[in-house]
Amino acid sequence: MSYLLALDQGTTSSRAIIFNEHGKVQATAQRETHIKTPHSGWVEQDAQEIWTTQIAVVQQALASARILAKDIKAIGLTNQRETTIVWDKRNSKPLSPAIIWQDRRATEWCNQLTLQNLHNKIHHKTGLRIDPYFSAGKLVWLLENVAGLRELAEQGHVAFGTVDSWLMWNLTQGAEHVIEASNASRTMLMNLQTQQWDEELLELFNIPHSVLPKIISSDTYVADTATGLLGANIPITGILGDQQSALFGQSCFEIGTAKNTYGTGCFMLFNTGHEVQFSQNKLLSTLAWKCQNQTTYALEGSVFMAGAIVQWLRDGLGIIQHSNEVEKLACQVKDTDGVVLVPAFTGLGAPHWDSDARALLCGMSRGTNKAHIARAALESIAFQVSDVLTAMQSDIAHPLKELRVDGGASQNDMLMQFQADILNVPVLRPKMLESTAWGAAAMAGLKSGIFSNMSEISESWQLDRAFEPNMGIDQRQFHLNQWQTALKRSKSDI
């Protein structure tokens, strides 16, 4: 039996999962990582803790699976994207805290770029919108605000990277300074067409070339793990940013296939094939993966509030004790009786991008009870997903045939059925919900010869349940009209 090891470094934890060649989980280990918010809008982690927790869970998973490091055929790595780390090339020590993707400290810098009318240029080069979310602003902030950093950078001593770069540097003990293409596409520094650092943007942002890692394909054999680290030298042969990895792990290899991850928020990626598709509807164009000498692109939309809405019902309103009670409560009523929740607690994400929009609960009467509110909360997740996928549909000629789902809330049958009804496409939930980790493992397996082609990876995808749409067109339109009316009321331009 051949084994694949996935390193899954997320925002709240580092995980290691060992899979067999059929995609079956053999062992898993997880350790929490701590987030610090020293100022309003600042979100940081200790880069050293990211590394130490990640290597610790690898050793834990190997022990749990009762196999040796030499039994692992290859390592695949997936990571939280956009998070920015700088370190000293001479001693591998971080030169500041890791700035997390949620951090907003580069807002002022982004506003300046917008005032200089650079939006179209940056969007055309990178596929992204000007936003503090991406790595460029975080790196510029570090160069301008960490004492002595720019001087060190100009002397050639500073390395910049996203989490994949930092982990690769440590796994190879400083031998490899690289960034994988899907992660590089989230920096706002990579040209999406050429998959190289964009010289014009580097000059515009005043970023020294010497700090940048080498951009590599998703299925590159990078190196073996350093001697003495794990008891054997294991080849690292697959890297993907977490949302792209979930798309790959869900076997969304055809143009027009899409996946939605229902986590704290929702991340939807739609495979657009080998050509960059620019969105007319405020979605992001991103690199999905670069493997077997071909580049695949995707459109991406992010919804800020999904599972977080259920947490609000529990912690903010107290109408449930535990998150898993929400489905049972919502199913006590056959519909919301006109109640609509617009969960714009932190503004609205794609395709609205209205950061000043505010949450709204409307349509209540004397007969409204907590079951109606719980149902409206779940339906609001489906409506937001519908808005993003409608935007995607109008951006691309290939109609959506089905939506593959993963993440915690995909376990909620009522929500998945309503999602299928509102989208009017089948919603497919796989048996194996570790799509993100499996995507990186499968990419590593493709390069290391466990899989000879992508269709062999597709064979490991097994359906748990298909939710078929069974709502009439009039009823669907009625629901969507109610949602659109409520949405208008929550927006900041009223």
C-alpha positions in Angstrom: 0.0 0.0 0.0 1.3 3.5 -0.9 0.6 6.4 1.4 0.3 10.1 0.8 0.8 12.7 3.6 -1.1 16.0 3.4 0.0 19.0 5.4 -3.0 21.3 5.8 -2.0 24.6 7.4 -5.1 26.6 8.1 -6.0 29.9 9.8 -6.9 28.3 13.1 -4.9 25.1 13.1 -2.2 23.0 11.5 -3.2 19.5 10.5 -1.6 16.4 9.0 -3.7 13.7 7.3 -2.4 10.4 5.9 -4.3 8.9 3.0 -4.0 5.6 1.2 -3.9 5.5 -2.6 -7.7 5.2 -2.7 -8.2 8.5 -0.8 -9.2 6.8 2.5 -8.0 8.6 5.6 -5.5 6.4 7.7 -4.7 9.0 10.4 -5.2 12.6 11.2 -3.6 15.0 13.7 -4.4 18.6 14.5 -3.0 21.4 16.7 -4.5 24.8 17.2 -2.6 28.0 16.2 -3.1 31.3 18.1 -4.4 34.5 16.5 -3.5 37.9 17.9 -5.3 41.1 17.1 -3.1 43.9 18.6 -5.0 46.7 17.0 -8.4 47.1 15.3 -8.2 45.5 11.9 -4.9 43.8 12.6 -4.7 40.0 12.6 -1.4 38.2 13.2 0.1 34.9 14.0 3.6 33.7 15.2 5.3 32.4 12.1 7.4 30.1 14.2 4.3 28.6 15.8 2.9 27.9 12.3 6.0 25.8 11.6 6.4 24.1 15.0 2.7 23.0 15.1 2.9 21.8 11.5 5.9 19.6 12.0 4.5 18.3 15.3 1.3 17.1 13.8 3.2 15.2 11.0 5.0 13.2 13.7 1.8 12.7 15.5 0.0 11.4 12.4 2.8 9.0 11.5 2.7 7.6 15.1 -1.1 7.3 14.9 -1.1 5.5 11.6 1.6 3.1 12.9 3.7 3.6 9.8 7.2 4.9 9.3 8.2 8.0 7.4 9.8 5.8 4.7 6.3 4.3 4.0 5.1 7.8 2.7 5.4 8.0 -1.0 5.0 11.8 -1.2 3.9 14.9 0.6 1.3 17.4 -0.6 0.9 20.8 1.1 -2.1 23.1 1.3 -2.3 26.3 3.1 -4.2 29.4 4.2 -3.7 31.9 1.3 -2.6 35.5 1.2 -1.0 35.3 4.7 2.4 37.1 4.5 5.7 36.1 6.2 9.1 37.7 6.0 12.2 36.0 7.4 16.1 36.4 7.5 17.7 34.1 4.9 20.8 33.8 7.0 19.2 32.3 10.2 15.6 31.4 9.1 14.2 33.6 11.8 10.9 35.5 11.2 11.5 39.3 11.0 7.9 40.1 12.1 4.7 38.3 13.0 2.9 36.6 10.1 0.2 39.0 8.8 -3.0 36.9 8.3 -5.3 37.2 5.2 -8.0 38.8 7.3 -5.8 41.7 8.3 -6.9 45.2 7.0 -3.8 47.3 7.9 -3.0 48.0 4.2 -6.4 49.7 3.7 -4.9 53.2 3.4 -2.3 52.0 0.8 -5.1 50.3 -1.2 -7.1 53.6 -1.1 -4.1 55.4 -2.6 -3.9 52.9 -5.4 -7.6 53.4 -6.1 -7.2 57.2 -6.1 -4.4 56.8 -8.7 -7.0 55.0 -11.0 -4.9 51.8 -10.9 -7.9 49.4 -10.5 -8.2 48.4 -14.1 -4.5 47.9 -14.6 -4.2 45.7 -11.5 -7.3 43.8 -12.3 -6.2 43.0 -15.8 -2.7 41.9 -14.7 -3.6 39.9 -11.6 -7.3 39.1 -11.9 -7.8 40.6 -8.4 -9.5 43.7 -7.0 -7.4 46.2 -5.0 -7.9 45.1 -1.5 -5.9 44.6 1.8 -6.9 40.9 1.6 -4.0 40.2 -0.8 -0.3 39.9 0.1 1.1 42.9 -1.8 -0.2 45.5 0.7 0.9 43.4 3.7 4.5 43.2 2.3 4.6 46.9 1.5 3.4 47.7 5.0 6.1 45.5 6.5 8.8 47.1 4.4 7.7 50.5 5.4 7.0 49.9 9.1 9.4 47.3 10.4 12.6 49.1 11.5 15.5 48.2 9.3 13.6 45.7 7.1 13.9 47.6 3.8 17.6 48.1 4.4 18.1 44.3 5.1 16.0 43.6 2.0 18.2 45.8 -0.2 21.2 43.9 1.1 19.6 40.6 -0.1 19.0 39.1 3.4 15.2 39.1 3.5 12.9 36.3 2.2 9.2 37.0 1.6 6.6 34.3 1.1 3.1 33.0 1.7 2.6 30.1 4.2 3.6 27.4 1.5 6.9 29.3 1.0 7.6 29.4 4.7 6.8 25.7 5.3 8.9 24.7 2.2 11.9 26.7 3.5 11.7 25.0 6.9 11.0 21.5 5.5 14.2 21.8 3.3 16.1 23.7 6.0 16.6 26.8 3.8 17.4 24.9 0.6 14.3 26.0 -1.3 12.7 29.5 -1.5 9.6 28.9 -3.7 5.9 29.8 -4.0 3.4 27.7 -5.8 1.5 29.3 -8.7 -2.0 29.3 -7.1 -0.7 30.9 -4.0 1.4 33.4 -6.1 -1.8 34.3 -7.9 -3.2 35.7 -4.6 -0.3 38.1 -3.9 -1.5 40.8 -6.3 2.1 40.7 -7.7 1.9 37.8 -10.2 0.9 38.4 -13.8 -2.0 35.9 -14.4 -1.2 35.4 -18.1 2.6 34.8 -17.8 2.6 33.3 -14.3 5.7 35.4 -13.5 6.2 38.3 -11.1 5.0 41.5 -12.8 7.9 43.9 -13.1 5.7 47.0 -13.6 3.8 46.2 -10.3 7.0 45.5 -8.4 8.4 48.9 -9.4 5.1 50.7 -8.7 4.9 49.1 -5.2 8.7 49.6 -4.6 9.2 45.9 -3.7 12.9 44.7 -4.1 13.1 41.7 -6.4 15.6 39.9 -4.1 12.9 39.2 -1.5 10.7 37.2 -3.9 10.5 33.4 -4.1 10.6 31.4 -7.3 7.2 30.6 -8.7 6.7 26.9 -9.3 4.0 24.6 -10.7 1.5 22.9 -8.4 2.9 19.5 -9.3 6.6 20.3 -9.0 9.0 17.9 -7.3 10.5 20.6 -5.0 12.9 18.6 -2.9 13.0 15.8 -0.2 12.4 16.8 3.4 15.7 17.6 5.1 17.7 14.8 6.6 17.0 14.3 10.3 13.6 16.0 10.2 11.2 13.0 9.9 13.3 9.8 10.0 13.3 9.5 6.2 13.7 11.9 3.3 10.2 12.2 1.8 9.7 13.9 -1.6 7.4 17.0 -1.6 5.6 16.8 -5.0 2.3 18.8 -4.7 1.3 22.3 -3.4 -2.0 24.2 -3.6 -3.7 27.1 -1.9 -6.5 25.8 0.3 -9.5 26.8 -1.9 -7.9 25.6 -5.1 -7.0 22.4 -3.3 -10.6 21.8 -2.4 -11.6 22.3 -6.1 -8.9 19.8 -7.1 -9.9 17.4 -4.3 -13.6 17.5 -5.4 -12.3 16.4 -8.9 -13.7 19.6 -10.5 -11.5 19.1 -13.6 -14.0 20.0 -16.3 -14.9 23.5 -17.5 -18.1 24.5 -15.7 -17.7 22.4 -12.6 -17.8 24.2 -9.3 -17.4 23.6 -5.6 -18.6 25.5 -2.6 -16.9 25.2 0.8 -19.3 26.0 3.6 -17.1 27.1 6.5 -17.1 30.3 8.6 -17.7 32.0 5.2 -18.3 30.4 1.8 -15.7 30.1 -0.9 -16.9 29.2 -4.4 -14.6 28.3 -7.2 -15.8 27.7 -10.8 -13.4 26.0 -13.3 -13.0 28.2 -16.3 -10.5 26.0 -18.2 -7.2 27.1 -19.7 -8.1 30.7 -20.5 -8.3 33.5 -18.0 -12.0 34.7 -17.7 -12.3 38.2 -16.4 -15.4 38.9 -14.4 -17.9 41.6 -15.3 -19.6 40.9 -11.9 -16.9 41.7 -9.3 -15.7 38.1 -8.9 -12.0 37.3 -8.8 -10.1 35.6 -11.6 -7.5 33.2 -10.1 -5.2 30.4 -11.0 -6.7 27.1 -10.0 -3.6 24.9 -10.6 -0.7 24.5 -12.9 0.1 20.8 -13.5 1.1 18.5 -16.3 2.4 21.6 -18.1 -1.1 23.1 -18.3 -2.6 26.0 -16.4 -6.2 25.9 -15.3 -8.0 29.0 -14.1 -11.1 29.7 -12.0 -13.5 32.4 -11.0 -13.9 32.8 -7.3 -16.5 34.4 -5.1 -16.4 34.8 -1.3 -19.3 35.1 1.1 -18.3 36.5 4.5 -20.9 34.9 6.7 -22.1 31.2 6.5 -21.4 29.0 9.5 -20.8 32.2 11.4 -24.5 33.0 11.1 -25.3 29.8 13.1 -22.7 30.9 15.7 -24.6 34.2 16.0 -27.9 32.3 16.6 -26.2 30.4 19.3 -24.0 33.1 21.0 -25.8 36.3 20.0 -29.4 35.3 20.3 -29.2 32.2 22.4 -32.0 30.4 20.5 -29.9 27.3 20.2 -27.4 25.7 22.6 -25.3 23.9 20.1 -24.7 24.6 16.4 -25.9 21.2 15.3 -29.4 21.9 16.8 -30.1 24.5 14.1 -31.4 22.1 11.5 -33.9 20.4 13.9 -35.2 23.8 15.0 -35.5 25.1 11.4 -37.4 21.9 10.3 -40.2 22.7 12.9 -41.7 25.0 10.4 -42.4 24.4 6.7 -41.2 27.8 5.6 -40.1 31.1 7.1 -43.6 32.7 6.8 -42.0 35.7 5.1 -39.1 36.2 7.4 -35.8 37.1 5.7 -32.3 37.5 7.3 -29.6 39.4 5.4 -26.4 38.4 7.3 -24.4 41.5 6.4 -22.8 41.6 9.9 -19.4 42.4 8.3 -20.7 44.0 5.2 -21.5 42.1 2.0 -18.9 40.1 0.0 -19.1 39.0 -3.6 -20.7 40.0 -5.9 -21.9 43.1 -3.9 -18.7 44.3 -2.2 -20.5 46.6 0.1 -18.5 46.8 3.3 -20.9 49.4 4.9 -24.0 47.2 4.4 -25.5 46.0 7.7 -27.4 42.9 8.8 -31.2 43.0 8.6 -34.0 40.7 9.9 -37.3 41.6 8.2 -40.8 40.3 7.4 -41.7 39.4 11.0 -45.2 39.2 12.4 -46.8 38.3 15.8 -46.7 34.7 14.6 -42.9 34.7 14.1 -41.0 32.4 16.4 -37.4 31.2 16.7 -37.9 28.3 14.3 -38.8 30.9 11.5 -35.6 32.8 12.4 -33.5 29.7 12.4 -34.9 28.7 9.0 -34.3 32.2 7.6 -30.7 32.1 8.8 -30.0 28.8 6.9 -31.8 30.0 3.8 -29.7 33.2 3.9 -26.6 31.1 3.3 -28.2 29.5 0.2 -29.3 32.9 -1.1 -25.8 34.3 -0.8 -24.4 31.3 -2.6 -27.1 31.8 -5.3 -26.0 35.4 -5.8 -22.4 34.4 -6.4 -23.2 31.6 -8.7 -25.7 33.8 -10.7 -22.8 36.2 -11.2 -20.5 33.4 -12.2 -23.1 32.1 -14.7 -23.4 35.5 -16.4 -19.6 35.7 -16.6 -19.2 32.4 -18.4 -20.9 30.7 -21.3 -20.8 27.2 -19.7 -23.9 26.6 -17.6 -23.4 25.1 -14.1 -24.4 21.4 -14.3 -24.0 20.6 -10.6 -22.5 22.1 -7.4 -20.1 19.9 -5.3 -20.0 20.9 -1.6 -17.8 20.4 1.4 -17.2 22.1 4.8 -19.1 21.8 8.1 -22.5 23.2 7.0 -22.6 20.8 4.0 -23.7 18.2 6.6 -27.0 20.1 7.0 -29.6 18.3 4.8 -32.2 21.0 5.0 -29.8 23.7 3.8 -28.4 21.5 1.0 -31.9 20.7 -0.3 -32.9 24.4 -0.2 -29.6 25.2 -2.0 -30.4 22.8 -4.8 -34.0 24.2 -5.1 -32.8 27.9 -5.3 -30.0 27.2 -7.7 -32.1 24.7 -9.7 -29.1 22.4 -10.1 -28.2 19.2 -8.2 -26.0 19.7 -5.1 -23.6 16.8 -4.6 -22.1 15.9 -1.2 -19.2 13.5 -1.3 -18.5 10.8 1.3 -15.1 12.2 2.0 -15.4 15.7 3.3 -11.6 16.3 3.6 -11.5 17.8 0.1 -8.9 20.4 0.9 -6.3 18.0 2.3 -7.1 15.4 -0.3 -6.6 17.9 -3.2 -3.0 18.5 -2.1 -2.4 14.7 -1.5 -3.9 13.8 -4.9 -1.7 16.5 -6.6 1.4 15.0 -4.9 0.2 11.5 -5.9 -0.1 12.6 -9.6 3.5 13.8 -9.7 4.9 10.8 -7.7 3.3 8.2 -10.0 0.6 6.9 -7.7 -1.9 8.3 -10.2 -1.1 8.2 -13.9 -3.8 10.7 -14.8 -6.6 12.9 -13.4 -9.4 10.4 -14.2 -7.8 8.0 -11.7 -8.1 10.7 -9.1 -11.8 11.2 -10.1 -12.5 7.6 -9.4 -11.7 8.2 -5.7 -14.6 10.7 -5.5 -17.7 9.0 -4.1 -21.1 10.4 -3.7 -22.7 10.5 -0.2 -26.0 12.2 -1.3 -27.3 14.1 -4.3 -29.9 16.8 -3.5 -32.1 17.2 -6.6 -34.0 20.5 -7.1 -37.8 19.9 -6.7 -39.1 23.5 -6.3 -41.4 25.0 -8.9 -40.3 28.0 -11.0 -42.9 30.3 -9.4 -42.0 29.4 -5.9 -38.3 29.8 -6.6 -38.9 33.2 -8.1 -41.0 34.2 -5.1 -38.2 33.3 -2.7 -35.6 35.1 -4.8 -37.7 38.2 -5.1 -38.2 38.3 -1.3 -34.4 38.0 -0.9 -33.6 40.7 -3.4 -36.0 43.1 -1.7 -34.4 42.5 1.7 -30.9 42.8 0.2 -31.7 46.3 -1.2 -32.8 47.4 2.3 -29.5 46.3 3.9 -27.2 48.0 1.4 -25.4 51.2 2.3 -26.6 53.3 -0.7 -30.3 53.6 0.4 
